[in-house]
Amino acid sequence: MAPRWKGKDAKSKKEAEAEALKEPMSKIISQLHSTLVQSNTCGSLSDNCVHLAVQAEQLDLLDKACFGRPVRIVDKDMYWF
């Protein structure tokens, strides 16, 4: 099974596969877990969704890991995801 990678901007399937092999999902999830624990991130439960207040680095990792989507900017360096 070929690796999957999120992104519509990939020029070709080969480039997307190379990117996925360079940065595997397990590494992204590990980095995300670490940064969420270190920052003491908290969320707000709304119906069946959890909104997290995150920083730019966490926003990037959440996007790479295909967890939801950014909702809005809270502060200069804070985002709801």
VOPAGU-63538 format. One record per residue: residue number from 1; z, x, y of N, C-alpha, C, O, CB in turn; chain; residue in three letters. Coordinates in pm, whole numbers, plus 50000, padded with zeros to 5 digits. Glycine has a CB too. Example, Ala and Ser with C-alpha at 12.3 -4.5 7.8 and 13.67 -1.06 7.14 Angstrom:
@resi->1 n.c3->50780 n.c1->51319 n.c2->49431 ca.c3->50780 ca.c1->51230 ca.c2->49550 c.c3->50780 c.c1->51320 c.c2->49670 o.c3->50846 o.c1->51424 o.c2->49668 cb.c3->50905 cb.c1->51131 cb.c2->49553 chain->A resn->Ala .
@resi->2 n.c3->50708 n.c1->51285 n.c2->49775 ca.c3->50714 ca.c1->51367 ca.c2->49894 c.c3->50787 c.c1->51290 c.c2->50003 o.c3->50804 o.c1->51341 o.c2->50114 cb.c3->50572 cb.c1->51408 cb.c2->49940 chain->A resn->Ser .
This chain:
@resi->1 n.c3->50000 n.c1->50085 n.c2->49882 ca.c3->50000 ca.c1->50000 ca.c2->50000 c.c3->50000 c.c1->50089 c.c2->50124 o.c3->50080 o.c1->50182 o.c2->50134 cb.c3->50122 cb.c1->49904 cb.c2->50000 chain->A resn->Met .
@resi->2 n.c3->49913 n.c1->50061 n.c2->50215 ca.c3->49902 ca.c1->50140 ca.c2->50337 c.c3->50014 c.c1->50103 c.c2->50433 o.c3->50060 o.c1->49989 o.c2->50434 cb.c3->49765 cb.c1->50117 cb.c2->50404 chain->A resn->Ala .
@resi->3 n.c3->50060 n.c1->50199 n.c2->50514 ca.c3->50166 ca.c1->50169 ca.c2->50611 c.c3->50117 c.c1->50073 c.c2->50719 o.c3->49999 o.c1->50070 o.c2->50753 cb.c3->50216 cb.c1->50299 cb.c2->50674 chain->A resn->Pro .
@resi->4 n.c3->50211 n.c1->49996 n.c2->50772 ca.c3->50179 ca.c1->49904 ca.c2->50881 c.c3->50236 c.c1->49960 c.c2->51010 o.c3->50335 o.c1->50034 o.c2->51008 cb.c3->50234 cb.c1->49761 cb.c2->50853 chain->A resn->Arg .
@resi->5 n.c3->50175 n.c1->49925 n.c2->51122 ca.c3->50226 ca.c1->49968 ca.c2->51251 c.c3->50196 c.c1->49861 c.c2->51354 o.c3->50084 o.c1->49809 o.c2->51359 cb.c3->50164 cb.c1->50102 cb.c2->51294 chain->A resn->Trp .
@resi->6 n.c3->50295 n.c1->49827 n.c2->51434 ca.c3->50278 ca.c1->49727 ca.c2->51539 c.c3->50198 c.c1->49789 c.c2->51653 o.c3->50226 o.c1->49901 o.c2->51694 cb.c3->50415 cb.c1->49674 cb.c2->51588 chain->A resn->Lys .
@resi->7 n.c3->50102 n.c1->49718 n.c2->51703 ca.c3->50029 ca.c1->49764 ca.c2->51820 c.c3->49884 c.c1->49725 c.c2->51814 o.c3->49818 o.c1->49747 o.c2->51714 cb.c3->50040 cb.c1->49913 cb.c2->51834 chain->A resn->Gly .
@resi->8 n.c3->49835 n.c1->49667 n.c2->51921 ca.c3->49696 ca.c1->49626 ca.c2->51928 c.c3->49611 c.c1->49733 c.c2->51993 o.c3->49488 o.c1->49724 o.c2->51991 cb.c3->49683 cb.c1->49495 cb.c2->52004 chain->A resn->Lys .
@resi->9 n.c3->49675 n.c1->49834 n.c2->52051 ca.c3->49602 ca.c1->49936 ca.c2->52125 c.c3->49553 c.c1->50051 c.c2->52037 o.c3->49489 o.c1->50143 o.c2->52086 cb.c3->49690 cb.c1->49991 cb.c2->52234 chain->A resn->Asp .
@resi->10 n.c3->49581 n.c1->50045 n.c2->51908 ca.c3->49539 ca.c1->50155 ca.c2->51819 c.c3->49387 c.c1->50160 c.c2->51816 o.c3->49321 o.c1->50059 o.c2->51793 cb.c3->49597 cb.c1->50135 cb.c2->51675 chain->A resn->Ala .
@resi->11 n.c3->49334 n.c1->50279 n.c2->51839 ca.c3->49188 ca.c1->50295 ca.c2->51842 c.c3->49127 c.c1->50276 c.c2->51705 o.c3->49015 o.c1->50226 o.c2->51692 cb.c3->49151 cb.c1->50433 cb.c2->51896 chain->A resn->Lys .
@resi->12 n.c3->49199 n.c1->50316 n.c2->51605 ca.c3->49147 ca.c1->50300 ca.c2->51470 c.c3->49261 c.c1->50289 c.c2->51371 o.c3->49376 o.c1->50322 o.c2->51400 cb.c3->49055 cb.c1->50419 cb.c2->51433 chain->A resn->Ser .
@resi->13 n.c3->49227 n.c1->50240 n.c2->51252 ca.c3->49328 ca.c1->50225 ca.c2->51149 c.c3->49389 c.c1->50359 c.c2->51112 o.c3->49508 o.c1->50367 o.c2->51083 cb.c3->49269 cb.c1->50158 cb.c2->51025 chain->A resn->Lys .
@resi->14 n.c3->49310 n.c1->50465 n.c2->51111 ca.c3->49359 ca.c1->50599 ca.c2->51077 c.c3->49465 c.c1->50645 c.c2->51176 o.c3->49567 o.c1->50700 o.c2->51137 cb.c3->49243 cb.c1->50700 cb.c2->51075 chain->A resn->Lys .
@resi->15 n.c3->49441 n.c1->50622 n.c2->51304 ca.c3->49538 ca.c1->50661 ca.c2->51406 c.c3->49668 c.c1->50582 c.c2->51391 o.c3->49777 o.c1->50638 o.c2->51408 cb.c3->49480 cb.c1->50641 cb.c2->51547 chain->A resn->Glu .
@resi->16 n.c3->49657 n.c1->50453 n.c2->51360 ca.c3->49776 ca.c1->50370 ca.c2->51342 c.c3->49855 c.c1->50416 c.c2->51220 o.c3->49978 o.c1->50422 o.c2->51223 cb.c3->49737 cb.c1->50221 cb.c2->51327 chain->A resn->Ala .
@resi->17 n.c3->49786 n.c1->50449 n.c2->51112 ca.c3->49853 ca.c1->50498 ca.c2->50992 c.c3->49921 c.c1->50632 c.c2->51018 o.c3->50032 o.c1->50656 o.c2->50971 cb.c3->49754 cb.c1->50510 cb.c2->50876 chain->A resn->Glu .
@resi->18 n.c3->49854 n.c1->50720 n.c2->51092 ca.c3->49911 ca.c1->50851 ca.c2->51124 c.c3->50038 c.c1->50834 c.c2->51208 o.c3->50137 o.c1->50905 o.c2->51186 cb.c3->49809 cb.c1->50939 cb.c2->51200 chain->A resn->Ala .
@resi->19 n.c3->50036 n.c1->50742 n.c2->51301 ca.c3->50153 ca.c1->50715 ca.c2->51385 c.c3->50269 c.c1->50661 c.c2->51301 o.c3->50384 o.c1->50700 o.c2->51320 cb.c3->50118 cb.c1->50615 cb.c2->51497 chain->A resn->Glu .
@resi->20 n.c3->50238 n.c1->50571 n.c2->51209 ca.c3->50341 ca.c1->50513 ca.c2->51123 c.c3->50402 c.c1->50618 c.c2->51031 o.c3->50522 o.c1->50615 o.c2->51004 cb.c3->50282 cb.c1->50398 cb.c2->51039 chain->A resn->Ala .
@resi->21 n.c3->50322 n.c1->50710 n.c2->50984 ca.c3->50373 ca.c1->50817 ca.c2->50898 c.c3->50457 c.c1->50916 c.c2->50978 o.c3->50554 o.c1->50972 o.c2->50927 cb.c3->50258 cb.c1->50890 cb.c2->50828 chain->A resn->Leu .
@resi->22 n.c3->50419 n.c1->50937 n.c2->51104 ca.c3->50492 ca.c1->51030 ca.c2->51191 c.c3->50629 c.c1->50972 c.c2->51229 o.c3->50726 o.c1->51047 o.c2->51241 cb.c3->50410 cb.c1->51059 cb.c2->51318 chain->A resn->Lys .
@resi->23 n.c3->50635 n.c1->50842 n.c2->51248 ca.c3->50759 ca.c1->50776 ca.c2->51290 c.c3->50786 c.c1->50656 c.c2->51198 o.c3->50755 o.c1->50543 o.c2->51233 cb.c3->50749 cb.c1->50730 cb.c2->51440 chain->A resn->Glu .
@resi->24 n.c3->50844 n.c1->50681 n.c2->51080 ca.c3->50866 ca.c1->50573 ca.c2->50983 c.c3->50969 c.c1->50471 c.c2->51032 o.c3->51056 o.c1->50501 o.c2->51113 cb.c3->50912 cb.c1->50631 cb.c2->50851 chain->A resn->Pro .
@resi->25 n.c3->50956 n.c1->50349 n.c2->50980 ca.c3->51044 ca.c1->50239 ca.c2->51019 c.c3->51191 c.c1->50272 c.c2->50993 o.c3->51277 o.c1->50235 o.c2->51072 cb.c3->51006 cb.c1->50112 cb.c2->50944 chain->A resn->Met .
@resi->26 n.c3->51220 n.c1->50342 n.c2->50884 ca.c3->51359 ca.c1->50377 ca.c2->50853 c.c3->51421 c.c1->50464 c.c2->50963 o.c3->51538 o.c1->50449 o.c2->50996 cb.c3->51368 cb.c1->50450 cb.c2->50718 chain->A resn->Ser .
@resi->27 n.c3->51341 n.c1->50553 n.c2->51020 ca.c3->51389 ca.c1->50638 ca.c2->51129 c.c3->51414 c.c1->50555 c.c2->51256 o.c3->51514 o.c1->50575 o.c2->51325 cb.c3->51287 cb.c1->50751 cb.c2->51159 chain->A resn->Lys .
@resi->28 n.c3->51324 n.c1->50462 n.c2->51284 ca.c3->51338 ca.c1->50376 ca.c2->51402 c.c3->51464 c.c1->50290 c.c2->51390 o.c3->51540 o.c1->50277 o.c2->51486 cb.c3->51212 cb.c1->50287 cb.c2->51419 chain->A resn->Ile .
@resi->29 n.c3->51485 n.c1->50231 n.c2->51272 ca.c3->51602 ca.c1->50146 ca.c2->51250 c.c3->51730 c.c1->50227 c.c2->51261 o.c3->51829 o.c1->50180 o.c2->51317 cb.c3->51594 cb.c1->50078 cb.c2->51113 chain->A resn->Ile .
@resi->30 n.c3->51729 n.c1->50348 n.c2->51209 ca.c3->51847 ca.c1->50435 ca.c2->51217 c.c3->51879 c.c1->50469 c.c2->51363 o.c3->51995 o.c1->50465 o.c2->51403 cb.c3->51823 cb.c1->50563 cb.c2->51137 chain->A resn->Ser .
@resi->31 n.c3->51777 n.c1->50501 n.c2->51441 ca.c3->51797 ca.c1->50531 ca.c2->51583 c.c3->51847 c.c1->50408 c.c2->51657 o.c3->51936 o.c1->50417 o.c2->51741 cb.c3->51666 cb.c1->50583 cb.c2->51647 chain->A resn->Gln .
@resi->32 n.c3->51790 n.c1->50292 n.c2->51626 ca.c3->51831 ca.c1->50168 ca.c2->51690 c.c3->51977 c.c1->50137 c.c2->51659 o.c3->52054 o.c1->50103 o.c2->51749 cb.c3->51740 cb.c1->50052 cb.c2->51644 chain->A resn->Leu .
@resi->33 n.c3->52015 n.c1->50149 n.c2->51533 ca.c3->52153 ca.c1->50125 ca.c2->51493 c.c3->52248 c.c1->50217 c.c2->51568 o.c3->52350 o.c1->50173 o.c2->51621 cb.c3->52170 cb.c1->50145 cb.c2->51341 chain->A resn->His .
@resi->34 n.c3->52215 n.c1->50343 n.c2->51573 ca.c3->52299 ca.c1->50443 ca.c2->51639 c.c3->52317 c.c1->50412 c.c2->51788 o.c3->52429 o.c1->50414 o.c2->51839 cb.c3->52238 cb.c1->50582 cb.c2->51622 chain->A resn->Ser .
@resi->35 n.c3->52208 n.c1->50383 n.c2->51856 ca.c3->52216 ca.c1->50359 ca.c2->52001 c.c3->52287 c.c1->50228 c.c2->52033 o.c3->52356 o.c1->50219 o.c2->52134 cb.c3->52076 cb.c1->50358 cb.c2->52062 chain->A resn->Thr .
@resi->36 n.c3->52272 n.c1->50125 n.c2->51947 ca.c3->52343 ca.c1->49999 ca.c2->51971 c.c3->52493 c.c1->50015 c.c2->51952 o.c3->52572 o.c1->49958 o.c2->52027 cb.c3->52289 cb.c1->49889 cb.c2->51878 chain->A resn->Leu .
@resi->37 n.c3->52533 n.c1->50094 n.c2->51852 ca.c3->52676 ca.c1->50118 ca.c2->51828 c.c3->52735 c.c1->50201 c.c2->51942 o.c3->52843 o.c1->50169 o.c2->51991 cb.c3->52697 cb.c1->50189 cb.c2->51693 chain->A resn->Val .
@resi->38 n.c3->52666 n.c1->50307 n.c2->51983 ca.c3->52716 ca.c1->50395 ca.c2->52089 c.c3->52729 c.c1->50324 c.c2->52222 o.c3->52821 o.c1->50351 o.c2->52299 cb.c3->52624 cb.c1->50515 cb.c2->52104 chain->A resn->Gln .
@resi->39 n.c3->52638 n.c1->50232 n.c2->52250 ca.c3->52641 ca.c1->50165 ca.c2->52380 c.c3->52731 c.c1->50042 c.c2->52380 o.c3->52750 o.c1->49979 o.c2->52484 cb.c3->52500 cb.c1->50124 cb.c2->52420 chain->A resn->Ser .
@resi->40 n.c3->52787 n.c1->50007 n.c2->52263 ca.c3->52873 ca.c1->49891 ca.c2->52252 c.c3->52801 c.c1->49765 c.c2->52301 o.c3->52857 o.c1->49685 o.c2->52376 cb.c3->53003 cb.c1->49912 cb.c2->52332 chain->A resn->Asn .
@resi->41 n.c3->52678 n.c1->49749 n.c2->52259 ca.c3->52593 ca.c1->49637 ca.c2->52300 c.c3->52650 c.c1->49505 c.c2->52251 o.c3->52699 o.c1->49495 o.c2->52139 cb.c3->52450 cb.c1->49655 cb.c2->52247 chain->A resn->Thr .
@resi->42 n.c3->52642 n.c1->49404 n.c2->52337 ca.c3->52685 ca.c1->49270 ca.c2->52296 c.c3->52571 c.c1->49173 c.c2->52324 o.c3->52482 o.c1->49201 o.c2->52403 cb.c3->52815 cb.c1->49227 cb.c2->52371 chain->A resn->Cys .
@resi->43 n.c3->52576 n.c1->49059 n.c2->52257 ca.c3->52470 ca.c1->48961 ca.c2->52271 c.c3->52525 c.c1->48824 c.c2->52301 o.c3->52646 o.c1->48801 o.c2->52296 cb.c3->52386 cb.c1->48956 cb.c2->52146 chain->A resn->Gly .
@resi->44 n.c3->52436 n.c1->48735 n.c2->52333 ca.c3->52470 ca.c1->48596 ca.c2->52362 c.c3->52397 c.c1->48508 c.c2->52261 o.c3->52274 o.c1->48514 o.c2->52252 cb.c3->52434 cb.c1->48558 cb.c2->52509 chain->A resn->Ser .
@resi->45 n.c3->52471 n.c1->48426 n.c2->52187 ca.c3->52412 ca.c1->48338 ca.c2->52087 c.c3->52366 c.c1->48209 c.c2->52154 o.c3->52444 o.c1->48143 o.c2->52222 cb.c3->52512 cb.c1->48308 cb.c2->51973 chain->A resn->Leu .
@resi->46 n.c3->52239 n.c1->48174 n.c2->52134 ca.c3->52182 ca.c1->48054 ca.c2->52191 c.c3->52098 c.c1->47986 c.c2->52084 o.c3->51992 o.c1->48036 o.c2->52046 cb.c3->52096 cb.c1->48087 cb.c2->52318 chain->A resn->Ser .
@resi->47 n.c3->52145 n.c1->47872 n.c2->52035 ca.c3->52081 ca.c1->47802 ca.c2->51923 c.c3->52067 c.c1->47896 c.c2->51804 o.c3->52167 o.c1->47938 o.c2->51747 cb.c3->51942 cb.c1->47747 cb.c2->51964 chain->A resn->Asp .
@resi->48 n.c3->51944 n.c1->47929 n.c2->51768 ca.c3->51924 ca.c1->48020 ca.c2->51654 c.c3->51876 c.c1->48157 c.c2->51699 o.c3->51816 o.c1->48231 o.c2->51620 cb.c3->51823 cb.c1->47959 cb.c2->51557 chain->A resn->Asn .
@resi->49 n.c3->51901 n.c1->48192 n.c2->51824 ca.c3->51859 ca.c1->48321 ca.c2->51880 c.c3->51980 c.c1->48398 c.c2->51933 o.c3->52079 o.c1->48339 o.c2->51977 cb.c3->51755 cb.c1->48301 cb.c2->51993 chain->A resn->Cys .
@resi->50 n.c3->51970 n.c1->48527 n.c2->51929 ca.c3->52070 ca.c1->48613 ca.c2->51992 c.c3->51999 c.c1->48692 c.c2->52101 o.c3->51901 o.c1->48762 o.c2->52074 cb.c3->52140 cb.c1->48708 cb.c2->51888 chain->A resn->Val .
@resi->51 n.c3->52048 n.c1->48682 n.c2->52223 ca.c3->51992 ca.c1->48759 ca.c2->52334 c.c3->52081 c.c1->48881 c.c2->52356 o.c3->52202 o.c1->48868 o.c2->52376 cb.c3->51979 cb.c1->48673 cb.c2->52464 chain->A resn->His .
@resi->52 n.c3->52018 n.c1->48999 n.c2->52352 ca.c3->52091 ca.c1->49123 ca.c2->52372 c.c3->52062 c.c1->49179 c.c2->52511 o.c3->51948 o.c1->49175 o.c2->52557 cb.c3->52054 cb.c1->49227 cb.c2->52264 chain->A resn->Leu .
@resi->53 n.c3->52165 n.c1->49230 n.c2->52577 ca.c3->52146 ca.c1->49304 ca.c2->52701 c.c3->52133 c.c1->49451 c.c2->52661 o.c3->52229 o.c1->49512 o.c2->52614 cb.c3->52267 cb.c1->49281 cb.c2->52804 chain->A resn->Ala .
@resi->54 n.c3->52014 n.c1->49507 n.c2->52680 ca.c3->51987 ca.c1->49643 ca.c2->52633 c.c3->51930 c.c1->49729 c.c2->52744 o.c3->51884 o.c1->49680 o.c2->52848 cb.c3->51890 cb.c1->49640 cb.c2->52514 chain->A resn->Val .
@resi->55 n.c3->51934 n.c1->49859 n.c2->52720 ca.c3->51877 ca.c1->49956 ca.c2->52814 c.c3->51734 c.c1->49987 c.c2->52771 o.c3->51689 o.c1->49943 o.c2->52665 cb.c3->51963 cb.c1->50085 cb.c2->52820 chain->A resn->Gln .
@resi->56 n.c3->51663 n.c1->50065 n.c2->52853 ca.c3->51522 ca.c1->50094 ca.c2->52829 c.c3->51496 c.c1->50159 c.c2->52693 o.c3->51400 o.c1->50123 o.c2->52625 cb.c3->51470 cb.c1->50185 cb.c2->52939 chain->A resn->Ala .
@resi->57 n.c3->51581 n.c1->50253 n.c2->52652 ca.c3->51563 ca.c1->50321 ca.c2->52523 c.c3->51574 c.c1->50222 c.c2->52408 o.c3->51495 o.c1->50225 o.c2->52314 cb.c3->51666 cb.c1->50434 cb.c2->52506 chain->A resn->Glu .
@resi->58 n.c3->51673 n.c1->50133 n.c2->52416 ca.c3->51692 ca.c1->50033 ca.c2->52312 c.c3->51578 c.c1->49932 c.c2->52312 o.c3->51535 o.c1->49885 o.c2->52207 cb.c3->51826 cb.c1->49962 cb.c2->52331 chain->A resn->Gln .
@resi->59 n.c3->51529 n.c1->49899 n.c2->52430 ca.c3->51416 ca.c1->49807 ca.c2->52443 c.c3->51294 c.c1->49863 c.c2->52369 o.c3->51226 o.c1->49790 o.c2->52298 cb.c3->51382 cb.c1->49783 cb.c2->52592 chain->A resn->Leu .
@resi->60 n.c3->51268 n.c1->49991 n.c2->52387 ca.c3->51156 ca.c1->50057 ca.c2->52321 c.c3->51174 c.c1->50055 c.c2->52169 o.c3->51080 o.c1->50026 o.c2->52095 cb.c3->51142 cb.c1->50201 cb.c2->52370 chain->A resn->Asp .
@resi->61 n.c3->51295 n.c1->50086 n.c2->52122 ca.c3->51321 ca.c1->50087 ca.c2->51977 c.c3->51311 c.c1->49947 c.c2->51918 o.c3->51256 o.c1->49930 o.c2->51809 cb.c3->51460 cb.c1->50146 cb.c2->51949 chain->A resn->Leu .
@resi->62 n.c3->51363 n.c1->49846 n.c2->51986 ca.c3->51351 ca.c1->49709 ca.c2->51938 c.c3->51205 c.c1->49666 c.c2->51929 o.c3->51166 o.c1->49598 o.c2->51834 cb.c3->51428 cb.c1->49613 cb.c2->52030 chain->A resn->Leu .
@resi->63 n.c3->51125 n.c1->49706 n.c2->52027 ca.c3->50983 ca.c1->49673 ca.c2->52026 c.c3->50912 c.c1->49743 c.c2->51910 o.c3->50831 o.c1->49681 o.c2->51841 cb.c3->50918 cb.c1->49711 cb.c2->52160 chain->A resn->Asp .
@resi->64 n.c3->50942 n.c1->49871 n.c2->51889 ca.c3->50880 ca.c1->49945 ca.c2->51779 c.c3->50919 c.c1->49887 c.c2->51643 o.c3->50840 o.c1->49889 o.c2->51549 cb.c3->50920 cb.c1->50092 cb.c2->51785 chain->A resn->Lys .
@resi->65 n.c3->51042 n.c1->49835 n.c2->51633 ca.c3->51091 ca.c1->49780 ca.c2->51507 c.c3->51049 c.c1->49633 c.c2->51489 o.c3->51084 o.c1->49571 o.c2->51389 cb.c3->51243 cb.c1->49791 cb.c2->51501 chain->A resn->Ala .
@resi->66 n.c3->50973 n.c1->49579 n.c2->51584 ca.c3->50923 ca.c1->49441 ca.c2->51576 c.c3->51034 c.c1->49336 c.c2->51576 o.c3->51022 o.c1->49233 o.c2->51510 cb.c3->50839 cb.c1->49424 cb.c2->51451 chain->A resn->Cys .
@resi->67 n.c3->51142 n.c1->49362 n.c2->51649 ca.c3->51250 ca.c1->49265 ca.c2->51663 c.c3->51229 c.c1->49186 c.c2->51791 o.c3->51261 o.c1->49234 o.c2->51900 cb.c3->51389 cb.c1->49335 cb.c2->51664 chain->A resn->Phe .
@resi->68 n.c3->51176 n.c1->49068 n.c2->51780 ca.c3->51163 ca.c1->48980 ca.c2->51895 c.c3->51077 c.c1->49035 c.c2->52007 o.c3->50981 o.c1->49110 o.c2->51985 cb.c3->51296 cb.c1->48949 cb.c2->51948 chain->A resn->Gly .
@resi->69 n.c3->51114 n.c1->48996 n.c2->52129 ca.c3->51039 ca.c1->49040 ca.c2->52247 c.c3->51129 c.c1->49039 c.c2->52369 o.c3->51227 o.c1->48965 o.c2->52374 cb.c3->50915 cb.c1->48951 cb.c2->52270 chain->A resn->Arg .
@resi->70 n.c3->51095 n.c1->49121 n.c2->52468 ca.c3->51175 ca.c1->49121 ca.c2->52591 c.c3->51167 c.c1->48985 c.c2->52660 o.c3->51062 o.c1->48921 o.c2->52661 cb.c3->51127 cb.c1->49233 cb.c2->52687 chain->A resn->Pro .
@resi->71 n.c3->51279 n.c1->48942 n.c2->52717 ca.c3->51282 ca.c1->48813 ca.c2->52784 c.c3->51273 c.c1->48830 c.c2->52935 o.c3->51187 o.c1->48769 o.c2->53000 cb.c3->51410 cb.c1->48737 cb.c2->52747 chain->A resn->Val .
@resi->72 n.c3->51360 n.c1->48913 n.c2->52992 ca.c3->51358 ca.c1->48935 ca.c2->53137 c.c3->51441 c.c1->49057 c.c2->53172 o.c3->51518 o.c1->49108 o.c2->53091 cb.c3->51410 cb.c1->48810 cb.c2->53213 chain->A resn->Arg .
@resi->73 n.c3->51425 n.c1->49103 n.c2->53295 ca.c3->51503 ca.c1->49216 ca.c2->53346 c.c3->51632 c.c1->49162 c.c2->53403 o.c3->51631 o.c1->49067 o.c2->53482 cb.c3->51423 cb.c1->49296 cb.c2->53453 chain->A resn->Ile .
@resi->74 n.c3->51745 n.c1->49221 n.c2->53365 ca.c3->51875 ca.c1->49179 ca.c2->53415 c.c3->51911 c.c1->49259 c.c2->53540 o.c3->51942 o.c1->49202 o.c2->53644 cb.c3->51984 cb.c1->49196 cb.c2->53307 chain->A resn->Val .
@resi->75 n.c3->51906 n.c1->49388 n.c2->53527 ca.c3->51937 ca.c1->49481 ca.c2->53635 c.c3->51826 c.c1->49584 c.c2->53640 o.c3->51726 o.c1->49571 o.c2->53569 cb.c3->52076 cb.c1->49549 cb.c2->53615 chain->A resn->Asp .
@resi->76 n.c3->51843 n.c1->49684 n.c2->53722 ca.c3->51743 ca.c1->49790 ca.c2->53732 c.c3->51717 c.c1->49856 c.c2->53596 o.c3->51601 o.c1->49880 o.c2->53560 cb.c3->51788 cb.c1->49896 cb.c2->53833 chain->A resn->Lys .
@resi->77 n.c3->51821 n.c1->49885 n.c2->53520 ca.c3->51808 ca.c1->49953 ca.c2->53392 c.c3->51853 c.c1->49868 c.c2->53273 o.c3->51880 o.c1->49922 o.c2->53166 cb.c3->51886 cb.c1->50081 cb.c2->53395 chain->A resn->Asp .
@resi->78 n.c3->51862 n.c1->49737 n.c2->53290 ca.c3->51911 ca.c1->49651 ca.c2->53184 c.c3->51811 c.c1->49538 c.c2->53159 o.c3->51755 o.c1->49483 o.c2->53253 cb.c3->52050 cb.c1->49594 cb.c2->53219 chain->A resn->Met .
@resi->79 n.c3->51790 n.c1->49505 n.c2->53032 ca.c3->51693 ca.c1->49403 ca.c2->52993 c.c3->51755 c.c1->49307 c.c2->52894 o.c3->51846 o.c1->49344 o.c2->52819 cb.c3->51568 cb.c1->49468 cb.c2->52934 chain->A resn->Tyr .
@resi->80 n.c3->51708 n.c1->49181 n.c2->52892 ca.c3->51744 ca.c1->49086 ca.c2->52787 c.c3->51634 c.c1->49093 c.c2->52683 o.c3->51516 o.c1->49092 o.c2->52715 cb.c3->51760 cb.c1->48940 cb.c2->52843 chain->A resn->Trp .
@resi->81 n.c3->51674 n.c1->49101 n.c2->52558 ca.c3->51578 ca.c1->49108 ca.c2->52449 c.c3->51615 c.c1->49004 c.c2->52347 o.c3->51548 o.c1->48990 o.c2->52245 cb.c3->51572 cb.c1->49249 cb.c2->52386 chain->A resn->Phe .
